[in-house]
Amino acid sequence: MSANGITVAVKTKYLLQQSKPDEDQFAFAYHITIHNQSDSPTKLLGRHWIITDANEAKQEVRGAGVVGEQPLIAPGESYQYSSGVVLDTPIGTMQGSYKMRNDAGREFDAAIAPFLLSTPHAVN
């Protein structure tokens, strides 16, 4: 998905060592790559996540930047970071958007398409 030349790719991983299935705690890492395919340097200002578990329980997360940074991504460059989330169920989804600002000062949202968080045995 592309908004103003910004694309977002996601890879996820179940973190068995950090999970406690007996206590309904399932930890996941997600690795994000934000690629700037536009002709303008673009700054990531903030994030908005909607996290939904298998019980339809939703969490919304909003904040400045990502992992404490507000990176400026040059044309043709990418920015990568990793973060994590703990769900009460072995499967869930995340989606959202990044608030971006291009070199001309125009702000826009770069959508993050829904992606699956799943333990290895949750999906048949």
Steps between C-alpha positions, in 0.01 A plus 500: 500500500638841408413848625698780343776256408525342846469121521495291817607134520451286811647171623379340821635238738352315796724532807463169683762587768311818597153344490302338781226300326375360835433862604356606160801715413626462143795721401571602141770705333434701188770631269405802290665638186383843385619581150491849349441468125417870462726784382484674838657433841217393730488507880311249711317704764282244676324168502148367547445127555180301536576162658224238505518159668294189421237607758443822298658701785657813350789713622585833340850641527593852394829671552778716367745327268595134530735344758585848627598634157349727236717402203546707186496255209682621189365426149579142402597410859337275759464512877470179701406433860370220717248506781263261671157440643345252746155358426258307724436253215732296273381689192417859418550783253658844488440787262535873507683794351804722529462879504757629252617846385671559167764763420230745388345484849194301389382241754336174397424154636685197365271200554626177653291216358367242748749226583468176693658417834484126559667224697628219275207271584215756510436496123408169335 
